[in-house]
Amino acid sequence: MPFVNFNTKKVVKIWDGIYGTLAHSEQQTFGHFTIDGGTILPEHSHVHEQWCHVLEGELEFTVAGETMLLTQGMTAYIPSNAPHSAVAHKKCKVIDCFTPARLDFVELEKNAEQ
């Protein structure tokens, strides 16, 4: 699977107000997500290392108590098990990368309607 067309993949709801398309390798999960304006992602953590890159919009991101307003071209790095949360001040388009692969997202994708 050297190439992925995210335009033809099924859209998966990750959280209320957060949805998009996913691809997985043995080691990573890569997602193209839309976050609706006003969406609040409550504080949580997971074993996965995560990178969240903002393509469009404004996303206030908090990682381990440090907060920054991310805009186009900015990225948040979330270490494994670090508590993090976010608030979308405007509708956002982001790319998220998780290591290791998110098996919970694999299941969400399997159960999502086409």
N, C-alpha and C positions, 0 to 999 in steps of 0.2 A: 504494500500500500504506500507507494512513494508519493502519491498525489491525492488530495482531498478537495472535493468541490462542496464547500459549505453552503452554496446556493441551492443544492438539491437534497440536503440532509433534513431529517425531520426536526422540527422545533421542539425543544424540551423546556418545561417549566422547572426552574431550579428552586426558586422561592417566589412568593407573591411579588409581582413586579419585576422579576428577573427571569429571562428566558433566552434561548438561543440554540445554537447547534454545536455538536461535540465531535471530536475525533480522539481515538485512543491508540496508544502503542502499548507495548508491554510495560514501559517505564513511566509514561506520561499521559496526561489528559490535557487536551488543548480545546478551548472553547471560544466561540464568538458569541458574545452576549449583548443583549439590550437591557438596560435598567431604566424603567419608567421614572420620570421626574417625580419627586416626592417619596420614592421608595426608601424605606429604612431597613437596612440589613442589621439585625440585632447582633450583639457581641457573641462570638462563638470561636471555637478553635478546632483544628483537625491535625492529624499527623502529617498531612501533605504540606510540603513547601509550596508556596504559591507566588506567582507574579501576576499582577493585574495592570494592564497597560490601557490607558484611556485614549480612544481614537476620537471621540466627540463627547461634549457635555462637561458637566462639573460634578465631581464625586468627592465628597468629604470623607476621607478614609482615616481611621484610627487603628494603629498597630501598636500593641503593647503600651497603650497610654499616650502615644505620640500621634498628633492629628495634623493632617495637611489637606488643603483643597487641591485636588488633582484636576488638571484641565488637559486639553489635547496635547499628546506627546509626553505626558508624565506617567510614571510607573510606581506602583507600590510593591515592595518585596515583603512577603509574610513568611517568617521562618516557621518551621514545624512546631505545632502546638502553641503558637503565639496567639493570644486573644486579639480579635480584630472585629471591626464593625464599619459600616459605611452608611452615608446618606447621599442620595442623588438629588442635588439641587436643581439640576436640569436633566432631561432625558440623556442617557449616556449610551455609547457603544464602546465596549471594552473587549480586549482579548485577555483571557486568563489561561495560565499554564500551571499545571499541578504535577508534582512529583512526590511519591509514586502515583501511578494512575488511580483515578477516582472510581473505584468499583461501584460505589453507590450511584455515581452518575451513569455508569454503564447500565445499571438496572433501570434508572429513570428513563434512559433512552430506549431500552427494550420495551418498556411499558407505555411509552408515549404514542399518541395517535399520529398517523401520517398526515 
